[in-house]
Amino acid sequence: MYVTLVLAQTVVLPIASAAIELVVSGGDPILVTGRWFLFWGVGSRLLVAGLSQVVRPAFTAQRILGNAGDGANQVVQELGFSNLVVGLVALIAASLVRDWTVPIAIVGGGFLGLAGLRHVAKPNLERNELVATWTDLLVAVAMVILVARSVWP
């Protein structure tokens, strides 16, 4: 379930959404595709992760930290709050307030890129972590391209 959701949010849905928009409305392919990666890959993905971390902190704490104590749960919930807010702002920027696109693409792309790089250095990644690592890096690259195209048309 996790792998399917992550691949849908970071590969399938952004590409399908961009293709539909480009066929129906046209536009700059880089900006359109980047905006859909922002919507799905940053917004939807971090919003869902944040909800999971806030509602079930022990699940994440146990899987990532090997510890489901109160301190670990608090740290995971606080990460969840951050993910919720970043995800929500990315959804708003991609769909309603385009002036927010570059700043939130830097924040979301920076977070996912750094998280992905952190995971690359970790030995013996399990399947879920491997998918998360490479999709984090994919979305981070998409955000770099979106920011570059937005700043230097």
Secondary structure, 3 states (H helix, E strand, C coil): CHHHHHHHHHHHHHHHHHHHHHHHHCCCHHHHHHHHHHHHHHHHHHHHHHHHHHHCHHHHHHHHHCCCCHHHHHHHHHHHHHHHHHHHHHHHHHHCCHHHHHHHHHHHHHHHHHHHHHHHCCCCCCHHHHHHHHHHHHHHHHHHHHHHHHHCC
